[in-house]
């Protein structure tokens, strides 16, 4: 069986990830568990050939330089794959995540329609979808982008590493740029996006200070910015965003998140673990996502109180004059 035939059969079975490591049989993650697919172990020559099969010249050069590379691999009529090729113990390994670009698959995102409408109709803000690997962050963002694309005439720019879901322009114009191929990095792609008349910017992931600073600047200048973070809840999301920035100097300007909070409000993190767990912000009318406060899940209320308390403490610490301490 050839590799394309094997991949097609695994996609038909519903696997989410495929592992190919030298010295081990091919394995796949099915219903959350890794199971062996073949009996005989792969040879180093076989995994080495995957680089030639999946990479273009630019990706081959990047792999030769850094011993790892991210890329998108497509089998027409089957699926798209997010691929990470890397070396371990001197041999090549390959992990593939199945990404189905079929628009009908976006309906697996079981968000209430009023929640989708809220994000779809926003004009400006920074919205972070957070959760562990495999919790559906990319699919959730793709569904929201598709909702905007269907209902609004806007300019949407996405920056992804690699491109996962392919969006066809409907009412909106959708421009999708892949890091490494179309833009050198997230930061430079964001700077360029600001000159492309965007209404909506989608960043695949905020990984560093430069990307976080550019995303905040885009949101502050009146754009709707979506991105993801690998955090488990709203409290850790606020902590992570604060930790990405260097500490403010004594007597200097306040923390960038404080400036956002002072002018408007903090970013809206939406933490999810397989399913949507809750939102930090209400809707534009000031109503809760639930009809009454006592109907909110307890985890939502705890996360909201913890995030609000953390913001207050952080803002007090960052705005305190240098050399002055608070009494216990």
Protein Blocks (a to p, Z undefined) as FASTA:
>chain_A
ZZklmmmmmmmnopabdcddehiacdddeehiacdfbfbdcdfklmmmmmmmmpcfklmm
mmmmnopacdddddehiaccddddddeehiacdddddddfbfklmmmpccdfklmmmmmm
pmbdcdddeddehilmmmmmmmmmmmmmmmpccdddddddddfbdcddfkbccddddehj
lombfklmmmmmmmnopabdcdfbafbfklmmmmmmmmmnopacddddddfbfklmmmmm
mmmpccddehiacdfklmmmmmmcccdddddehiafbdfbdcfkopafbfbfklpcfklm
mmmmmmmmmmmmmmmmmmpcghiacdZZ
